[in-house]
C-alpha cells in the first residue's frame, strides 16, 4: 500500500469522525431544545404567558367567579368589574391556549350594566348551542334580586332572553337575593340557586337557601316550587347560605352551603355547620334525602362551609369548602352517599381536612377526573400574600403526593390576594383554575399528568 493511499484513508477517517461528531452535536442541541416533560401540578408553559394570564377591565374589583368551556374549547370566565364606576357583570373569553379571543365582545371583554350600581356575576353555564348564561345579583329594583344575562357565543346579549337579554327576578319582595350557582336541565330550563334574607336591618337576620327555575326564554317557571321559586329554612332565626348547586342525573337538585341553626348558641355565636338540601324536579324537598330533604354536619370547628359540589357516577356527592373560618381556615373535602349520609370510607369519618400551615386555606371549586380522582382549587395564604392553589386527592380523600408538592400546586401573581374561584378540566387532563389576582381576572393552567396510583 502506498503512502498516498494511506493518507487518503486517514483523511477519510478524520472526515468521518468529524461528520459523526457534528451529527451527535446536532442531536444533543435538538434534544436540549425540547421542553422538559412537565410533572403533574406544574404550570403548563404553553398556556397564556408561562402558564398564567390576567385580564384587566380597568377597575379595582375585576374578579372572576365562574368559568365554563364552550363547544369549540373556548374558555369563558365571568365575574365583576367596577371599571366604569359601578359594579357590572364582566365576561371574557380565551382560546384554549389562553390567548384572549378578540372576536368576543369588545376585544375579548364584555361588561353588562343592569342600570344600577351593584351588578355582580357569580355563576355561568354554557348551553349546547354555545350561548352563555351568567347569573348573580342586581339592585335594579331597589333591593337585591336574582339576576341573569344570556349572551350569544360572540358576547352580544341575546334579545330572545328576558328583556333584551337580561332577567331581573324580584321573586321575594323586600328581600336580598343572590345567585351563586347555575345548572342547565336537559329540556333547556335554567336552575338558579343561592341565598335570600330580609332586606332590612336586623340583629339576627334569617337567611335561607333559595332555588328558582326559569324557562328557556328567561321566564319564571310556574310549575316549579311556588311561582318558580322555593326557599328552605334550616332553623328559626338561622343564617343559611347556599353557595353551590348541582343537578343529579335523575333530575334531583342539590344545594350546598352552611347553616348556623344550632340549638341557640349556633345562631347567637355564628357556629356554622355544613349544610345540604335536595329537591325533586318539582322543587319540593326530597324526603328520601337526609332529614326531610336536609343534611347538617358538624365539621368539627366553629365556622365551616361548603363552597362547591361534584357528583360521582355512583351517586356520591363530594363537597369542598373550608373549616375553622375564612381567615384562619383549612381545606375541607367531604363525601356523602346518595341518601345524604356522610361516607365513613372517605378521609377520616367522611371528611378530609388539610392544613398547609397558612392562615387562610380554602377551597372554592371541585371536579372529578374520569378516573375518580378529585381536583379542587382555591387559596393558600402564606403571610402576607394569598396564592392560587390547586390540590388533588385520590378517590378515598388522601392527598396525591405525585401532584405538585405533596398534592398542592400554587402560583403567586405577586398580588396580596390571589384566589381561584372556579376550575375546569380539559379533555387532555389539564386543570384550569380561574379567579382573581388583586384587581384583575386571573387564570392558571396546571398539567394533570397521570394520577399517583
C-alpha positions as CSV (number, residue, x, y, z in Angstrom):
1,X,0.0,0.0,0.0
2,X,1.4,3.4,-1.0
3,X,1.8,6.3,1.4
4,X,-0.7,8.3,-0.8
5,X,-3.4,5.6,-0.3
6,X,-2.7,5.5,3.5
7,X,-3.0,9.4,3.7
8,X,-6.3,9.3,1.8
9,X,-7.6,6.6,4.2
10,X,-6.5,8.6,7.2
11,X,-8.1,11.8,5.8
12,X,-11.3,9.8,5.2
13,X,-11.4,8.5,8.7
14,X,-10.9,12.1,10.1
15,X,-13.7,13.4,7.9
16,X,-15.9,10.6,9.0
17,X,-15.2,11.3,12.7
18,X,-15.9,15.0,12.2
19,X,-19.1,14.2,10.5
20,X,-20.2,11.9,13.3
21,X,-19.2,14.4,15.9
22,X,-21.2,17.1,14.1
23,X,-24.2,14.8,13.9
24,X,-24.1,13.9,17.6
25,X,-23.7,17.6,18.5
26,X,-26.8,18.4,16.3
27,X,-28.8,15.7,18.1
28,X,-27.7,17.0,21.5
29,X,-28.7,20.5,20.6
30,X,-32.1,19.3,19.3
31,X,-32.7,17.3,22.4
32,X,-31.8,20.2,24.7
33,X,-34.3,22.4,22.8
34,X,-37.1,20.0,23.6
35,X,-39.2,21.1,26.5
36,X,-38.8,19.1,29.7
37,X,-41.7,16.7,30.4
38,X,-44.0,18.5,32.8
39,X,-44.8,16.8,36.1
40,X,-48.4,16.7,37.4
41,X,-49.2,20.0,39.0
42,X,-46.6,22.0,37.0
43,X,-47.7,25.1,35.2
44,X,-48.4,24.4,31.5
45,X,-46.0,26.8,29.8
46,X,-48.0,26.5,26.5
47,X,-50.9,28.4,28.2
48,X,-51.0,32.2,28.4
49,X,-47.6,33.6,29.5
50,X,-45.7,30.9,31.3
51,X,-48.8,29.1,32.2
52,X,-50.8,32.0,33.6
53,X,-52.7,35.1,32.4
54,X,-54.6,38.1,33.8
55,X,-57.2,40.4,32.3
56,X,-57.7,44.0,33.4
57,X,-61.1,45.5,32.9
58,X,-59.9,48.8,34.3
59,X,-61.4,48.5,37.7
60,X,-60.3,47.9,41.2
61,X,-62.7,44.9,41.5
62,X,-62.1,42.9,38.4
63,X,-62.7,39.4,39.8
64,X,-63.7,36.2,38.0
65,X,-66.0,33.8,40.0
66,X,-67.1,31.3,37.3
67,X,-65.6,29.5,34.3
68,X,-67.1,27.3,31.6
69,X,-65.9,25.7,28.4
70,X,-67.7,26.3,25.1
71,X,-68.2,23.5,22.5
72,X,-65.2,24.8,20.5
73,X,-62.9,24.7,23.5
74,X,-63.1,28.4,24.3
75,X,-62.9,29.3,27.9
76,X,-65.4,31.8,29.3
77,X,-64.8,33.5,32.6
78,X,-67.5,35.6,34.3
79,X,-67.4,37.9,37.3
80,X,-67.5,41.6,38.1
81,X,-65.8,44.8,37.3
82,X,-66.2,48.4,38.5
83,X,-64.1,49.8,35.7
84,X,-67.0,52.1,34.6
85,X,-67.6,53.4,38.1
86,X,-70.4,51.0,39.0
87,X,-70.3,47.2,39.6
88,X,-71.2,45.4,36.4
89,X,-71.2,41.8,35.1
90,X,-67.9,41.1,33.3
91,X,-67.1,38.3,30.9
92,X,-64.0,37.4,28.9
93,X,-63.2,34.6,26.5
94,X,-59.9,32.9,26.0
95,X,-58.8,30.5,23.2
96,X,-57.8,27.0,24.5
97,X,-54.1,28.2,24.6
98,X,-55.0,31.1,27.0
99,X,-54.9,33.9,24.4
100,X,-57.7,36.4,24.5
101,X,-60.3,36.0,21.8
102,X,-60.6,39.4,20.1
103,X,-63.8,38.3,18.4
104,X,-65.7,38.1,21.7
105,X,-67.3,41.4,22.8
106,X,-65.0,44.4,22.6
107,X,-61.5,43.0,22.1
108,X,-62.3,39.9,24.2
109,X,-64.3,41.6,27.0
110,X,-67.9,42.1,27.8
111,X,-69.5,44.3,30.5
112,X,-73.2,44.4,31.3
113,X,-74.8,47.1,33.4
114,X,-78.4,46.4,34.6
115,X,-78.8,50.1,35.1
116,X,-77.8,50.4,38.8
117,X,-74.7,50.4,40.9
118,X,-74.5,46.8,42.0
119,X,-74.5,44.0,39.3
120,X,-72.3,41.0,40.2
121,X,-72.0,37.7,38.4
122,X,-71.1,34.6,40.4
123,X,-72.0,31.7,38.1
124,X,-72.0,30.8,34.4
125,X,-73.1,27.9,32.2
126,X,-72.8,27.2,28.5
127,X,-75.8,26.0,26.6
128,X,-75.5,23.2,23.9
129,X,-75.8,26.0,21.2
130,X,-72.8,27.9,22.7
131,X,-74.9,30.6,24.3
132,X,-73.7,31.8,27.7
133,X,-75.9,32.3,30.8
134,X,-74.4,34.3,33.6
135,X,-76.1,34.7,37.0
136,X,-75.7,36.8,40.1
137,X,-77.3,39.8,41.7
138,X,-78.5,43.2,40.8
139,X,-80.2,46.0,42.8
140,X,-82.1,47.4,39.9
141,X,-85.4,47.2,41.7
142,X,-84.1,49.0,44.8
143,X,-83.5,45.7,46.5
144,X,-81.0,43.0,45.6
145,X,-82.5,40.4,43.3
146,X,-81.6,37.3,41.3
147,X,-80.1,38.5,38.0
148,X,-79.5,36.6,34.8
149,X,-78.0,37.6,31.4
150,X,-77.7,35.5,28.3
151,X,-75.1,36.1,25.6
152,X,-74.6,34.8,22.1
153,X,-71.3,33.0,21.5
154,X,-69.8,36.3,20.3
155,X,-70.6,38.0,23.6
156,X,-73.6,40.1,22.4
157,X,-76.7,40.0,24.6
158,X,-79.4,37.6,23.3
159,X,-82.6,39.6,22.7
160,X,-84.7,36.4,22.9
161,X,-83.9,36.1,26.6
162,X,-85.8,38.1,29.2
163,X,-85.8,41.8,28.3
164,X,-83.1,42.5,25.8
165,X,-81.0,39.6,27.2
166,X,-81.5,40.4,30.9
167,X,-83.7,39.0,33.6
168,X,-84.2,40.7,36.9
169,X,-86.2,38.4,39.2
170,X,-87.8,40.1,42.1
171,X,-89.1,36.8,43.4
172,X,-89.3,37.8,47.1
173,X,-90.1,41.5,47.6
174,X,-88.3,43.2,50.5
175,X,-85.5,40.5,50.5
176,X,-82.0,40.5,49.2
177,X,-81.4,37.5,46.9
178,X,-78.2,36.4,45.2
179,X,-77.5,33.6,42.7
180,X,-74.3,31.6,43.5
181,X,-74.9,28.6,41.2
182,X,-76.4,27.7,37.9
183,X,-77.3,24.5,36.1
184,X,-79.0,23.6,32.8
185,X,-81.6,20.9,32.6
186,X,-81.7,18.7,29.5
187,X,-85.0,20.4,28.5
188,X,-83.3,23.8,28.4
189,X,-84.7,25.1,31.6
190,X,-82.3,27.0,33.9
191,X,-81.8,26.4,37.6
192,X,-80.5,29.1,39.8
193,X,-79.5,28.6,43.4
194,X,-78.4,31.0,46.1
195,X,-79.3,32.8,49.3
196,X,-82.2,35.1,50.4
197,X,-82.5,37.2,53.5
198,X,-84.8,40.1,54.6
199,X,-83.5,43.4,53.2
200,X,-83.9,45.1,56.5
201,X,-81.7,45.9,59.4
202,X,-82.0,43.1,62.0
203,X,-80.0,42.0,65.0
204,X,-80.1,38.4,63.8
205,X,-81.1,38.3,60.1
206,X,-82.6,35.0,58.9
207,X,-81.0,33.8,55.7
208,X,-82.4,30.9,53.7
209,X,-81.5,28.7,50.8
210,X,-83.3,29.8,47.6
211,X,-83.8,27.9,44.4
212,X,-85.5,29.1,41.3
213,X,-86.2,27.7,37.8
214,X,-86.6,29.6,34.6
215,X,-87.9,28.6,31.2
216,X,-85.6,28.8,28.2
217,X,-86.7,32.3,27.4
218,X,-85.9,33.6,31.0
219,X,-89.5,33.5,32.4
220,X,-90.0,32.1,35.9
221,X,-91.3,28.5,35.6
222,X,-94.6,28.5,37.4
223,X,-94.6,24.7,37.6
224,X,-91.6,24.8,40.0
225,X,-92.0,25.3,43.7
226,X,-94.3,28.3,44.3
227,X,-94.4,30.6,41.3
228,X,-91.0,29.3,40.2
229,X,-89.1,29.6,43.5
230,X,-88.6,27.6,46.7
231,X,-86.9,28.6,49.9
232,X,-85.5,26.4,52.7
233,X,-85.0,27.4,56.3
234,X,-82.8,25.1,58.4
235,X,-84.0,26.7,61.7
236,X,-85.7,29.6,63.2
237,X,-83.6,32.8,63.0
238,X,-80.8,30.7,61.5
239,X,-78.4,32.1,58.8
240,X,-78.5,29.6,56.0
241,X,-76.3,30.4,53.0
242,X,-76.3,28.3,49.8
243,X,-73.2,28.7,47.7
244,X,-73.2,25.6,45.4
245,X,-75.7,23.9,43.1
246,X,-75.5,20.5,41.3
247,X,-78.0,18.7,39.1
248,X,-78.1,15.0,39.5
249,X,-78.7,12.6,36.6
250,X,-82.2,11.7,37.8
251,X,-83.2,15.4,37.8
252,X,-82.8,15.9,41.6
253,X,-81.3,19.2,42.6
254,X,-78.7,19.8,45.3
255,X,-77.8,23.0,47.1
256,X,-74.8,23.1,49.4
257,X,-73.6,25.7,51.8
258,X,-73.7,26.4,55.6
259,X,-76.2,26.9,58.4
260,X,-75.9,28.0,62.0
261,X,-79.2,26.7,63.1
262,X,-77.8,25.0,66.2
263,X,-80.0,25.0,69.2
264,X,-79.4,28.5,70.3
265,X,-75.7,29.0,70.6
266,X,-75.1,28.3,66.9
267,X,-77.4,31.2,66.0
268,X,-76.1,33.5,68.7
269,X,-72.4,33.0,68.1
270,X,-72.2,32.0,64.5
271,X,-71.2,28.4,64.8
272,X,-71.7,27.4,61.1
273,X,-72.2,23.8,60.1
274,X,-72.1,22.1,56.6
275,X,-75.5,22.1,55.0
276,X,-77.1,20.3,52.0
277,X,-80.6,20.3,50.7
278,X,-82.1,18.2,47.9
279,X,-85.2,18.9,45.9
280,X,-87.3,16.9,43.4
281,X,-87.8,18.1,39.9
282,X,-90.9,19.9,41.0
283,X,-89.0,21.9,43.6
284,X,-90.1,20.0,46.7
285,X,-87.7,18.9,49.4
286,X,-86.8,15.3,48.8
287,X,-87.9,13.3,51.9
288,X,-85.6,10.4,51.0
289,X,-82.5,12.6,51.5
290,X,-81.1,13.3,55.0
291,X,-83.7,14.5,57.4
292,X,-86.7,15.5,55.3
293,X,-84.5,16.7,52.5
294,X,-81.9,18.5,54.6
295,X,-78.5,17.4,55.9
296,X,-76.5,19.2,58.6
297,X,-73.0,18.0,59.5
298,X,-70.6,19.5,62.1
299,X,-67.2,19.7,60.6
300,X,-65.5,20.0,64.0
301,X,-64.9,23.7,64.1
302,X,-66.8,26.9,64.9
303,X,-67.1,28.2,61.3
304,X,-67.3,25.9,58.3
305,X,-68.9,25.9,54.9
306,X,-69.4,24.1,51.6
307,X,-68.4,26.2,48.5
308,X,-68.6,23.6,45.7
309,X,-70.1,20.3,44.8
310,X,-69.2,17.4,42.4
311,X,-71.2,14.3,41.7
312,X,-69.7,10.8,41.4
313,X,-71.1,8.3,38.9
314,X,-72.3,6.1,41.8
315,X,-74.5,8.8,43.2
316,X,-72.0,10.0,45.8
317,X,-71.6,13.7,46.5
318,X,-68.2,15.4,47.0
319,X,-68.3,18.7,48.8
320,X,-65.4,21.2,49.0
321,X,-65.0,24.2,51.3
322,X,-63.3,25.1,54.5
323,X,-63.3,24.7,58.2
324,X,-62.0,27.0,61.0
325,X,-63.3,30.1,59.4
326,X,-62.5,32.2,56.4
327,X,-59.4,33.9,57.7
328,X,-57.7,31.0,59.5
329,X,-59.2,28.1,57.6
330,X,-58.2,24.7,56.4
331,X,-59.2,22.9,53.2
332,X,-62.2,20.7,53.6
333,X,-63.4,17.8,51.5
334,X,-66.4,15.7,52.5
335,X,-68.3,12.9,50.8
336,X,-71.9,11.9,51.2
337,X,-73.8,8.9,49.8
338,X,-76.8,9.3,47.6
339,X,-79.1,9.5,50.6
340,X,-77.1,12.3,52.3
341,X,-75.3,10.2,54.9
342,X,-71.6,11.1,55.4
343,X,-69.4,8.4,53.9
344,X,-67.2,6.8,56.6
345,X,-64.9,5.3,53.9
346,X,-63.8,8.7,52.8
347,X,-61.0,10.5,54.6
348,X,-61.4,10.4,58.3
349,X,-65.1,9.7,59.2
350,X,-66.2,11.1,55.8
351,X,-64.1,14.2,55.8
352,X,-60.6,15.3,54.8
353,X,-59.2,18.4,56.5
354,X,-55.9,19.7,55.1
355,X,-53.8,22.3,56.8
356,X,-50.9,23.6,54.7
357,X,-49.8,25.8,57.6
358,X,-51.1,29.1,56.2
359,X,-53.7,31.4,57.8
360,X,-56.4,31.1,55.1
361,X,-56.6,27.8,53.3
362,X,-59.9,27.3,51.5
363,X,-61.4,25.5,48.6
364,X,-63.9,27.2,46.2
365,X,-64.2,24.7,43.4
366,X,-64.1,20.9,42.9
367,X,-64.3,18.5,40.0
368,X,-63.9,14.7,39.5
369,X,-61.4,13.3,36.9
370,X,-62.7,10.4,34.8
371,X,-60.7,8.0,37.0
372,X,-62.4,9.2,40.1
373,X,-59.5,11.3,41.5
374,X,-60.6,14.7,42.9
375,X,-59.2,18.1,41.8
376,X,-60.1,21.2,43.8
377,X,-59.0,24.8,43.7
378,X,-59.0,27.8,46.0
379,X,-56.4,29.6,48.0
380,X,-53.5,29.0,50.3
381,X,-52.4,32.1,52.2
382,X,-48.9,32.3,53.5
383,X,-48.5,35.7,55.1
384,X,-48.6,38.3,53.8
385,X,-50.0,37.1,50.5
386,X,-52.6,34.6,49.4
387,X,-51.8,32.4,46.4
388,X,-53.8,30.5,43.7
389,X,-54.0,26.9,44.8
390,X,-54.9,23.6,43.1
391,X,-54.9,20.3,45.0
392,X,-55.5,16.7,44.0
393,X,-56.8,13.8,46.1
394,X,-57.3,10.1,45.5
395,X,-60.9,8.7,45.5
396,X,-60.6,7.9,49.2
397,X,-59.7,11.5,50.1
398,X,-55.9,11.3,50.5
399,X,-53.6,13.9,49.0
400,X,-51.9,12.8,45.8
401,X,-48.1,13.1,46.5
402,X,-47.3,13.0,42.8
403,X,-49.2,16.2,42.2
404,X,-47.3,19.5,42.8
405,X,-45.6,19.4,46.1
406,X,-47.3,16.8,48.3
407,X,-50.6,17.3,46.5
408,X,-50.5,21.1,46.3
409,X,-49.7,23.3,43.3
410,X,-49.7,27.1,43.8
411,X,-48.9,30.2,41.9
412,X,-48.3,33.7,43.2
413,X,-49.4,36.5,40.9
414,X,-47.5,38.9,43.2
415,X,-50.7,40.3,44.5
416,X,-51.8,40.4,48.1
417,X,-55.0,38.5,47.3
418,X,-54.8,35.7,44.7
419,X,-57.7,33.2,44.8
420,X,-59.1,30.6,42.5
421,X,-62.9,30.6,42.5
422,X,-63.6,28.1,39.7
423,X,-61.9,25.3,37.7
424,X,-62.4,23.4,34.5
425,X,-60.9,20.1,33.4
426,X,-59.8,20.0,29.8
427,X,-60.0,16.8,27.7
428,X,-56.3,16.3,27.9
429,X,-56.5,16.3,31.7
430,X,-55.1,19.8,32.1
431,X,-56.6,21.8,35.0
432,X,-57.5,25.5,34.5
433,X,-58.2,27.5,37.7
434,X,-59.9,30.9,37.3
435,X,-60.3,33.7,39.8
436,X,-58.7,36.9,40.9
437,X,-55.3,38.4,41.3
438,X,-55.5,41.6,43.4
439,X,-57.6,43.7,40.9
440,X,-57.7,41.5,37.8
441,X,-59.3,38.4,36.4
442,X,-56.6,35.6,36.6
443,X,-56.2,32.1,35.4
444,X,-53.5,29.4,35.6
445,X,-53.3,26.0,33.8
446,X,-51.7,23.1,35.6
447,X,-50.7,19.8,33.9
448,X,-52.8,16.9,35.0
449,X,-50.5,14.1,34.0
450,X,-51.1,10.6,35.5
451,X,-52.5,10.2,38.9
452,X,-50.4,8.8,41.7
453,X,-51.8,5.3,41.6
